[in-house]
Amino acid sequence: MPTSPSGPSGPLVLGPLLRYVGETSATIWVQTRDAATVRVRAFDREWSTPTFSAHDRHYALVVLDGLEPGTTSDYTVDLGEQRVWPHHEPKHPDLPPSRIRTLRHSEPTRMAFGSCRTSVPHDAEGNKSNGVDALRAYAHHLSRPERQESDWPHLVCFLGDQVYADETSEQMRDYIAQRRSLEEPPGEELKDFEEYAHLYWLAWTDPLNRWLLSTLPSAMIFDDHDIRDDWNTSQSWHREMNQTSWWHERIVGGLASYWVYQHVGNLSPEELADDEVWRRVTAHAESGSSDELDLTRVLDELAERVDAHPETYRWSYARDLGESRLVVVDSRAARVLQPGRRSILDDDELAWLDDQLHGDVDHLFIGTSLPFLIAQGIHDLEAINEAMASGAWGPRVARFGEKMRRALDLEHWAAFQEGFAAVLDMVVEVAHGQRGRAPGTITFLSGDVHNSYVTRIGADQLGAGSSTIVQAVCSPIRNPLPRQVRVGQAFLGKGLARPLERLVRHTEKVPNAPYQWDVTDGPWFDNNLATLEVRGRGLVLRWEAGEVRGEQYDAPDLRQVARVAVL
């Protein structure tokens, strides 16, 4: 069977990725060609850990502890005694060293965020079909010598669809065709862990993006395309997938590879210590065994179990960012799909989130791949559709409602009214200061919908002294909507708003949202990466797109699309 290419650095297949960074610790993730001891040197110290394997591939997450807050150090990576990072990039010889910058508690938070990024080449053809990669343009922007450390965000939060398992590029299809026939299910879509491994290689090995991910901490959460379009839309969708010959291998490969490539790096050292899989990694390392730990069976069994019983494992997590807090919510795998009791979060996930959402921070950020506050017209449409599919108007309408739900992708928070209402109540309590000192803002960070915008709940509805409740959506990083679809979205969001609002108000079968919100800025349909900066009790948000001038594909410019101040 073919394997993923060994990558620009030979023994270092993928990475390094700088993942978690706190005030006194950091983690660095790598994939290697062979079993090895991975050594990281930084801050005049060295940390090392042996690799573990999964499906005949080798990985390591090196935990750097005992660091000083507010300090900066370049770092290097060795495999055994061989230096593998930094690596000279012929097309980008002037890239700065990869660095670790620990957080300082009093420093105002700066964060980049976005979602939906396809892995196609960064040439004329790729840019014509998918636009300029905003992440890559941002990488080039930060790599310039005039950029000061104060310009840098503390992390980038990827809010879903980091990879597209169901919409593959020509390069991915070529790899699949080497392994199996594209005429057999699942055809051009991904089948298993090995194919996911190659897809991540395509996503993360461009030299500019590789450098950015090596020096800018990252947090991630999946959305549907990381597994498959409309993942867990409804019980009938789930049943239909399980009846295919290929879905079991796909979901196992998708979730097992997600743990390796995305999830494990999301966790702080304290959260790692509580993770059932990571405890096996540390126990094996502490045993002194010379054999590499093989996690293949452990990860596959975890994926099988979590797909059947999502309450048995948590993909959500939280990060403290000085005086701010980021809570990232799994709005895909933890769903309750029974028609009589749908919820975007199960009881265990809701209880966990209830504990995480509190005040006594300057700003509270809630990361969710799916927008919490969508345009009012679409919100009402999804709420009406949920009532239809749940049988509010009888079984015949319920069958039509289910077909409509899947055909129009009506599966955001608004389509799971029980979970939406519960989380909105929590957020309003935080805003009112009922869960500690009210933050300056409570900001939902979202993606998914392939357009970017800002929504706010009117201050007059919350009362004096309450937090500002706002949502900032950034999507896509690289996967623009066709123009005709943009028109359709605008119609659903605005053209249907008034008639659907009247319908909701005149029926008891559909919950009426207790608060109203407006799209105050946007939408913008560019490929974008957004950044936010804390300014006292407010925020400054920017959306920036990449531009290629002439044929300078390796030096994309960054263009500001919008700037929004939240006061």
HUFEN-V476348 format. One record per helix or strand of 2 or more residues. SS is the DSSP state (@ for helix, = for strand). FROM is the first residue (numbers start at 1). TO is the last residue. Records with the same first field share a line. If there is no record, write none. Layout:
SS: FROM-TO + FROM-TO
//
This chain:
=: 12-21 + 26-32 + 37-42 + 45-50 + 52-54 + 57-64 + 72-79 + 82-85 + 99-101 + 110-117 + 155-158 + 218-220 + 293-294 + 317-321 + 324-329 + 363-370 + 441-447 + 452-457 + 468-473 + 475-478 + 517-524 + 529-535 + 538-547 + 557-566
@: 90-92 + 124-130 + 134-143 + 149-151 + 170-179 + 193-204 + 207-215 + 224-226 + 235-242 + 247-266 + 269-274 + 276-287 + 296-308 + 310-312 + 347-356 + 376-389 + 395-407 + 413-415 + 417-431 + 459-462 + 483-495 + 497-505
//
